[in-house]
Amino acid sequence: MEDRLTELETKLAFAEDLLDTLNQTVARQQAQIDLLQAQLCMLHQQIKDVQGAEPRGLREEIPPHY
């Protein structure tokens, strides 16, 4: 009986450690997602700013090697 209790306590300790590790991983990933979303918003705004700039002529659309 004592061996079973010790085994269960050991398993519980490992499970708690795994849960803490997973929580830290999820928190880190959420921080990365938040950063990526902010960067995406900035890029989207930059694209809108460039598209809203003065219209380009056809001459500027032709690649320089032609």
Sine and cosine of phi, psi and omega as CSV:
sin_phi,cos_phi,sin_psi,cos_psi,sin_omega,cos_omega
0.00,0.00,-0.67,0.74,0.00,-1.00
-0.90,0.44,-0.62,0.79,0.01,-1.00
-0.90,0.43,-0.65,0.76,0.01,-1.00
-0.91,0.42,-0.65,0.76,0.02,-1.00
-0.90,0.43,-0.69,0.73,0.04,-1.00
-0.89,0.46,-0.67,0.74,0.02,-1.00
-0.89,0.45,-0.68,0.74,0.03,-1.00
-0.91,0.42,-0.65,0.76,0.04,-1.00
-0.90,0.45,-0.63,0.78,0.03,-1.00
-0.91,0.42,-0.71,0.70,0.02,-1.00
-0.89,0.46,-0.65,0.76,0.02,-1.00
-0.90,0.44,-0.66,0.75,0.02,-1.00
-0.89,0.46,-0.69,0.72,0.04,-1.00
-0.90,0.43,-0.65,0.76,0.01,-1.00
-0.90,0.43,-0.66,0.75,0.04,-1.00
-0.90,0.43,-0.65,0.76,0.04,-1.00
-0.90,0.44,-0.68,0.74,0.03,-1.00
-0.89,0.45,-0.67,0.75,0.02,-1.00
-0.89,0.46,-0.68,0.73,0.05,-1.00
-0.89,0.46,-0.68,0.73,0.02,-1.00
-0.89,0.45,-0.69,0.73,0.02,-1.00
-0.90,0.43,-0.64,0.77,0.04,-1.00
-0.89,0.46,-0.66,0.75,0.05,-1.00
-0.90,0.44,-0.64,0.77,0.01,-1.00
-0.91,0.42,-0.69,0.72,0.01,-1.00
-0.90,0.44,-0.67,0.74,0.01,-1.00
-0.90,0.44,-0.67,0.74,0.02,-1.00
-0.90,0.43,-0.68,0.73,0.01,-1.00
-0.90,0.43,-0.62,0.79,0.03,-1.00
-0.90,0.43,-0.63,0.78,0.05,-1.00
-0.89,0.45,-0.65,0.76,0.03,-1.00
-0.91,0.41,-0.66,0.75,0.03,-1.00
-0.89,0.46,-0.69,0.73,0.02,-1.00
-0.87,0.49,-0.68,0.73,0.02,-1.00
-0.90,0.44,-0.69,0.72,0.00,-1.00
-0.90,0.43,-0.61,0.79,0.04,-1.00
-0.90,0.43,-0.65,0.76,0.03,-1.00
-0.90,0.43,-0.67,0.74,0.02,-1.00
-0.91,0.42,-0.64,0.77,0.02,-1.00
-0.90,0.45,-0.66,0.75,0.04,-1.00
-0.89,0.46,-0.66,0.75,0.03,-1.00
-0.89,0.45,-0.69,0.73,0.02,-1.00
-0.90,0.44,-0.65,0.76,0.03,-1.00
-0.88,0.48,-0.67,0.74,0.01,-1.00
-0.91,0.41,-0.64,0.77,0.03,-1.00
-0.89,0.46,-0.65,0.76,0.02,-1.00
-0.90,0.44,-0.70,0.72,0.02,-1.00
-0.89,0.46,-0.62,0.78,0.02,-1.00
-0.91,0.42,-0.67,0.75,-0.01,-1.00
-0.93,0.36,-0.65,0.76,0.00,-1.00
-0.93,0.36,-0.47,0.88,0.00,-1.00
-0.99,0.13,-0.13,0.99,0.00,-1.00
-0.94,0.34,0.02,-1.00,-0.06,-1.00
-0.83,0.56,0.63,-0.78,-0.03,-1.00
-0.90,0.43,0.58,-0.81,0.00,-1.00
-1.00,-0.07,0.54,-0.84,0.04,-1.00
-1.00,0.10,0.19,-0.98,0.02,-1.00
-0.88,0.47,-0.55,0.83,-0.03,-1.00
-0.85,0.52,-0.60,0.80,-0.01,-1.00
-0.97,0.22,-0.32,0.95,-0.02,-1.00
-0.99,0.14,-0.36,0.93,-0.02,-1.00
-0.97,0.23,0.79,-0.62,0.03,-1.00
-0.87,0.50,0.50,-0.87,-0.09,-1.00
-0.91,0.41,-0.30,0.95,-0.05,-1.00
-0.99,0.14,-0.02,1.00,0.03,-1.00
-1.00,0.00,0.00,0.00,0.00,0.00
